[in-house]
Amino acid sequence: MFPMDGDKLGTDKTVDREKTCPLLLRVFLSNIRHHSPSDYARGQVPANELQVYTWLDATLRELTGLVKEVNREARRKGTVFDFAFVFPDRNGPMYRVSGEKGPDDFKTLRECRFTIGDYLDIAITPPRGGGNHRY
């Protein structure tokens, strides 16, 4: 879809958001843990879907900000967002979940090897102790 021009993953390419049509990213939110792969089986998806129009150069931090706009609880200081990509299993009608915890705020969808048509599953963990403590 996007030319790589010799760059093996195209990770340093930015998208001209004025000239490039955004993609539809289907995001599924849950509390504390990710949805089970069975929640995505047989053409089904979890009920709590957030549809986001974005580009492949969108960072996980940017997506976190969009989630915070619509989810009041996610705005609390100290809230942790754990991202997992859900993609079709090429060997059958199942979906597989791939997620890594870590400080990847500035990773883009492209750098995460997101493919148009994949889903994003975000587990939102509230801060311990209510998030009102100062450290």
Buried (B, 14 or more C-beta within 10 A) or exposed (E): EEEEEEEEEBBEBEBEEEEEEEBEBBBBBBEEEBBEBEBBEEEEBBEEEBEBEBBBBBBBEBBBEBBBEEBEEBEBEBBEBBBBBBBBEEEEEEBBBEBEEEEBEEBBBBBBEBEEEBBBBBBBBBEEEEEEEEE
